[in-house]
Every structure is written in structure tokens, then in C-alpha cells.
Amino acid sequence: MKNEKKEIFLTKEGLAELQEELDDLKQNVRPEVIGQIKEARAQGDLSENAEYHAARDRQGQVEARIKELEYLIDNATIIEDTKSNVVQVGSTVEIKYIADNEVETYYIVGSTEADPFENKISNESPIAKGIMGKKKGTIVTIESPNGNYDIEIVSLK
């Protein structure tokens, strides 16, 4: 079985946010944690030093997040604004839920940037998977854990 590399899709804004977080971790958080470790170490016996162990745990979390951010940034595919007549990552899609005639607009982004409160859905979500490559006017059956439902692609930007 191949270990397939998952493609990481980011908007330019999403890439900038990750870079900003990475810079903050490297320039501010990492030195702060190192300072906390030094302070705790100065208190003496490390075996029963809760501050020292907490600072070391925090350091591990910070370093893991730095590695994760570096990986995401280094391997990101930037979503370009392209005119297309089919749904793709970067598309803004207006869909209608057939059963209740409700209309929603979603922006399809990579999983890193997905935010349901801003109607940004992951390209890996059931809805996005169902409509990828489809044209305006297409009706698609979406399979979900709560049961299948039909949606229509009303518009595409």
C-alpha cells in the first residue's frame, strides 16, 4: 500500500495566516517557553518541579506546532482564482437542499482552512466531494452519516 501524500490546499490569505502564526511561535512563544524552563530549572530539584514539567510539555507542543506549520507551508498548493464552469477547490458555490428548498453558499477550501461558521467547507467534506467537477444546474445525492440527501448547484463563482 502506497503512502500517498495528501494535497494541502490553501488560499493566499490562509497561507499568510499560517505564516503569521509560525513567525509568532518562533519569535515570541518559543523564547518565552525557553525562559520559563530556565526559571523553573533554577528552582532546584527537577524531579518534583511542576513548573519545569509544565514548561517542558508546553515546549513539546510548541515545537510540534512549528513542525506542523512548516510542513503545511512548504507543501501547500495555493488556490488560484480561476474562472471555471465546474466546481473545484476555490469555488464559491450556491447550493439548494432539495428536500427543504433551503439555499446555502459555500466557499470550497482545503481542510486546513475549513470553517463552517464562515461557510468555508473542506474539499474533503461530503458536500464538496459530491459536487467537485460538477456544473451549475446539476443535482447530486450526498451521502452522509445521517442519511442521503439531494442538492442542486444553483450558481458557481
C-alpha positions as CSV (number, residue, x, y, z in Angstrom):
1,M,0.0,0.0,0.0
2,K,1.4,3.4,-1.0
3,N,1.7,6.2,1.5
4,E,0.0,8.8,-0.6
5,K,0.8,12.4,0.1
6,K,-2.4,14.3,0.8
7,E,-2.6,17.6,-1.2
8,I,-2.8,20.6,1.1
9,F,-4.9,23.4,-0.4
10,L,-4.6,27.0,0.9
11,T,-5.9,30.4,-0.1
12,K,-3.3,33.2,-0.2
13,E,-5.0,34.5,3.0
14,G,-4.8,31.1,4.7
15,L,-1.1,30.8,3.8
16,A,-0.5,34.3,5.2
17,E,-2.3,33.3,8.5
18,L,-0.2,30.2,8.9
19,Q,3.0,32.1,8.2
20,E,2.0,34.7,10.8
21,E,1.3,32.0,13.4
22,L,4.6,30.3,12.6
23,D,6.5,33.6,13.0
24,D,4.8,34.3,16.3
25,L,5.7,30.9,17.6
26,K,9.3,31.2,16.6
27,Q,9.8,34.8,17.6
28,N,7.7,35.1,20.7
29,V,6.3,31.9,22.1
30,R,9.4,29.7,21.8
31,P,11.7,32.2,23.6
32,E,9.0,32.7,26.3
33,V,8.8,28.9,26.9
34,I,12.6,28.6,27.0
35,G,12.7,31.4,29.6
36,Q,10.1,29.5,31.7
37,I,12.2,26.3,31.5
38,K,15.3,28.3,32.7
39,E,13.3,29.9,35.6
40,A,11.9,26.5,36.7
41,R,15.3,24.8,36.4
42,A,16.8,27.5,38.7
43,Q,14.4,26.4,41.4
44,G,16.4,23.3,42.0
45,D,15.2,19.6,42.2
46,L,13.6,18.9,38.8
47,S,12.0,15.6,39.8
48,E,9.3,17.3,41.8
49,N,9.2,20.6,39.9
50,A,5.7,21.0,38.4
51,E,6.6,24.3,36.7
52,Y,9.5,22.7,35.0
53,H,7.5,19.7,33.7
54,A,4.7,22.0,32.6
55,A,7.1,24.2,30.7
56,R,8.7,21.2,29.0
57,D,5.3,19.9,28.0
58,R,4.5,23.3,26.5
59,Q,7.8,23.3,24.7
60,G,6.9,20.0,23.1
61,Q,3.5,21.3,22.0
62,V,5.1,24.5,20.5
63,E,7.8,22.6,18.7
64,A,5.2,20.1,17.3
65,R,3.0,23.0,16.0
66,I,6.1,24.7,14.5
67,K,6.9,21.5,12.6
68,E,3.3,21.1,11.5
69,L,3.1,24.7,10.2
70,E,6.4,24.4,8.4
71,Y,5.1,21.2,6.7
72,L,1.8,22.8,5.7
73,I,3.5,26.0,4.4
74,D,6.2,24.0,2.5
75,N,3.7,21.6,0.9
76,A,0.8,23.9,0.2
77,T,-0.9,24.3,-3.1
78,I,-2.2,27.8,-3.4
79,I,-5.8,28.1,-4.6
80,E,-5.9,30.4,-7.5
81,D,-8.9,32.5,-8.5
82,T,-9.8,30.8,-11.8
83,K,-12.9,31.1,-13.9
84,S,-14.3,27.6,-14.4
85,N,-17.7,26.2,-15.2
86,V,-17.2,23.2,-12.9
87,V,-16.8,23.1,-9.1
88,Q,-13.3,23.0,-7.8
89,V,-11.2,24.0,-4.8
90,G,-11.5,27.8,-4.6
91,S,-15.0,27.9,-6.0
92,T,-17.9,29.7,-4.3
93,V,-20.9,27.6,-4.8
94,E,-24.6,28.3,-4.1
95,I,-26.5,25.1,-3.5
96,K,-30.1,24.3,-2.8
97,Y,-31.1,21.5,-0.5
98,I,-33.9,19.9,-2.5
99,A,-35.9,18.5,0.5
100,D,-36.5,21.8,2.2
101,N,-35.7,24.2,-0.6
102,E,-33.1,25.9,1.6
103,V,-30.2,27.7,-0.2
104,E,-26.7,28.0,1.2
105,T,-23.5,29.5,-0.2
106,Y,-20.2,27.7,0.5
107,Y,-16.6,28.5,-0.3
108,I,-14.6,25.3,-1.0
109,V,-11.2,25.4,0.6
110,G,-8.5,22.9,1.8
111,S,-9.1,21.1,5.1
112,T,-6.7,23.4,6.9
113,E,-8.8,26.5,6.3
114,A,-12.3,24.9,6.7
115,D,-14.5,27.0,9.0
116,P,-18.2,26.1,9.0
117,F,-19.1,29.4,10.8
118,E,-17.8,31.3,7.8
119,N,-19.3,28.8,5.3
120,K,-15.8,27.6,4.3
121,I,-16.1,23.9,3.7
122,S,-13.3,21.4,3.2
123,N,-12.7,19.9,-0.2
124,E,-12.8,16.6,1.8
125,S,-16.3,17.2,3.2
126,P,-19.2,15.1,1.8
127,I,-20.8,18.0,0.1
128,A,-17.6,19.2,-1.6
129,K,-16.7,15.6,-2.6
130,G,-20.2,15.2,-4.1
131,I,-20.1,18.4,-6.2
132,M,-16.5,18.6,-7.3
133,G,-16.2,18.6,-11.1
134,K,-20.0,19.2,-11.5
135,K,-21.6,22.1,-13.4
136,K,-24.3,24.6,-12.4
137,G,-27.8,23.0,-12.5
138,T,-26.5,19.5,-11.6
139,I,-28.4,17.7,-8.9
140,V,-26.3,15.4,-6.7
141,T,-27.1,12.9,-4.0
142,I,-24.8,13.5,-1.0
143,E,-24.1,10.5,1.2
144,S,-23.7,11.4,4.9
145,P,-23.7,9.6,8.2
146,N,-27.2,11.0,8.9
147,G,-28.6,9.7,5.6
148,N,-28.5,10.7,1.9
149,Y,-29.9,13.9,0.6
150,D,-30.1,15.7,-2.7
151,I,-28.7,19.1,-3.5
152,E,-28.7,21.3,-6.7
153,I,-25.8,23.5,-7.7
154,V,-27.6,26.8,-8.2
155,S,-24.6,29.1,-9.1
156,L,-20.9,28.9,-9.3
157,K,-18.3,31.7,-8.9
